[in-house]
Amino acid sequence: MMANRMDKWLHHAFSSGCETGSDYDAFQREARADLRKQAKAAGFALHKFLPGHYEFSAVLRDETTGEFVYVAISDVRFCSSEWYHHVLYRTMAHDKDWTGGYNCWCSWSEIGEALSKMRMRRCG
């Protein structure tokens, strides 16, 4: 499973404050790299990575069709494993479509599989 490197962050008690702590910065770097790997394996590229305050979102682009998908995790400081077990993803009409299609959810380790299934439904 590709996402094993992220398992170490499950139940981590992240620092908190007006600026993100070094633990969150390290987590975000690893999550971005892992998301890029999972996306690539499913035929998507990381189009944009949007860091937030203890949360992030990303826009992925299907390398064949050019269609976009939005992916986001919630604030990692609350419900310590929510970010891992409840990843939001949905289709986008374009790379700035923040309302997009229907909200879908998967675990972090299932992002690649969810993207592949979404791609198969689109290309049917």
C-alpha positions in Angstrom: 0.0 0.0 0.0 1.5 3.3 -1.1 0.3 5.4 1.8 2.1 3.5 4.6 4.5 6.4 5.1 1.6 8.4 6.3 0.5 5.9 8.9 3.1 7.3 11.4 1.0 10.5 11.6 -2.1 8.7 12.7 -3.1 9.9 16.2 -0.2 12.3 16.2 -0.9 15.3 18.6 0.0 18.2 16.3 1.3 21.4 17.8 -1.0 24.4 17.6 -0.6 28.2 17.2 -0.8 31.1 14.9 1.8 29.6 12.7 2.1 26.0 11.8 4.6 24.0 13.8 7.5 22.1 12.4 5.7 18.8 12.9 2.8 19.9 10.7 5.3 21.3 8.1 7.0 17.9 7.9 3.6 16.1 7.8 2.4 18.4 4.9 5.6 17.8 2.9 5.2 14.0 3.3 1.5 14.2 2.5 2.1 16.3 -0.6 4.7 13.8 -1.9 2.5 10.8 -1.1 -0.5 12.5 -2.8 1.6 13.1 -5.9 2.6 9.4 -5.9 -0.9 8.1 -5.5 -2.3 10.5 -8.1 0.4 9.6 -10.6 -0.3 5.9 -10.2 -4.0 6.6 -11.1 -3.1 8.7 -14.1 -3.4 12.1 -12.5 -0.9 14.9 -11.9 -0.7 17.3 -9.0 -1.9 20.5 -10.6 -2.0 22.8 -7.5 -1.3 22.2 -3.8 -3.0 24.7 -1.5 -1.5 24.7 2.0 -3.7 26.0 4.8 -3.5 26.4 8.5 -3.1 22.8 9.7 -5.1 21.6 6.7 -4.6 21.5 2.9 -6.3 20.9 -0.4 -5.1 20.1 -3.8 -6.3 20.1 -7.5 -5.4 17.1 -9.5 -5.5 16.9 -13.3 -6.3 13.7 -15.3 -3.3 13.4 -17.6 -5.4 11.9 -20.4 -8.6 14.0 -20.4 -7.4 17.1 -18.6 -10.3 17.0 -16.2 -9.8 18.2 -12.6 -10.4 16.7 -9.2 -10.4 18.5 -5.8 -9.0 16.7 -2.8 -8.9 18.1 0.8 -8.3 17.1 4.4 -9.7 18.6 7.5 -7.7 20.3 10.3 -5.3 17.7 11.7 -5.4 19.1 15.2 -8.9 17.9 15.8 -10.0 14.3 15.7 -6.5 13.0 15.3 -7.2 10.5 12.6 -10.0 12.3 10.7 -7.6 13.6 8.1 -6.6 10.0 7.3 -10.1 8.3 7.3 -12.2 11.1 5.8 -10.5 12.6 2.7 -12.8 14.7 0.6 -12.6 14.4 -3.2 -14.9 15.6 -6.0 -14.9 16.5 -9.7 -14.3 20.0 -10.8 -15.5 21.7 -14.0 -12.2 23.7 -14.2 -9.2 24.2 -11.9 -11.0 27.1 -10.0 -14.3 25.3 -9.5 -14.5 25.3 -5.7 -18.1 24.0 -5.5 -17.6 21.1 -8.0 -19.5 17.9 -8.2 -20.8 15.6 -5.5 -18.7 15.3 -2.3 -17.1 11.8 -2.0 -15.0 10.4 0.8 -12.3 7.9 1.1 -9.3 7.1 3.4 -5.9 8.5 2.7 -4.6 5.1 1.6 -7.5 4.8 -0.9 -7.0 8.0 -2.8 -5.4 6.4 -5.8 -8.1 3.7 -6.0 -10.8 6.4 -5.7 -9.3 8.4 -8.5 -9.0 5.3 -10.7 -12.7 4.5 -10.1 -13.7 8.1 -10.8 -11.7 8.0 -14.0 -13.3 4.8 -15.2 -16.8 6.2 -14.5 -15.9 9.3 -16.6 -14.3 7.4 -19.5 -16.7 4.5 -19.2 
